[in-house]
Amino acid sequence: MNQATPPTTTAPAASQRFHAPFQASANVRTRIKICGLTREEDVDAAVAAGADAVGFVLYAPSPRAVTPQRAAQLARRLPPFVTPVLLFVNESTPNVIAASTMIAGATVQFHGDETPQDCLAATHHGAHPYLRAARIPLGDGAAQFDLVKYAHDYSHAQAILLDAHVDGFGGGGKAFNWSLLPPSVSSHLVLSGGLTPANVTDGILQVRPRGLSLAVDVSSGVEADGPDGKPIKGIKDAVKIQRFVAAVRAADAQLAKNPHEFLSAT
């Protein structure tokens, strides 16, 4: 792909702002979220593999959707320090608040057209932590997305989740061009969109130096294969989850060994 110029910003250059913090945190473990869970055995598999968070899609049109009651039932299986994440798309504020109240310790993920004001209202002005999804265009269009401004607009979010802009609000198995992201973003980032055990290591190496920290979020990339070879949406594969976690740890090991190698490439 042609390398387009990332959106400009008046913030200090990445070499000034992130080299020292990133070097100091090179041994920090990349956090992992497994999203789109619908079954008890998949929740258990994610926990057993070492996931830090599990995601429940509370968006009825999605093939991975569950009701708030079902999400609460599944979340009760979680041990301490594994975070349930509730994904909403253009849901009403009362419904977001009601669902969040049902699941103790939940983080909210906004994946639609919610404004900063919408996000604050639906989380009781930040009483519940929330993630805001940024839908990054595929192809060279990624360079035109002003992620620096987006992160500024949603500065109350715990992190900005980077997902590919596809029909259906995520879970499409598509990856955007990571190399076209700006080199310096004043936010914690969550990389999503088309991640698999085969590409997540490269994604972490490319994206982690660009923000304050990086977590990863996978859904279709760890789903079971159907008879036609395509993922069965909402049904996870425990072996793929384990392979995904192992690939994340491999990226952490590379960064810990020589962080400057990856900083110089951004």
Disulfide bonds with the S-S distance in Angstrom:
none
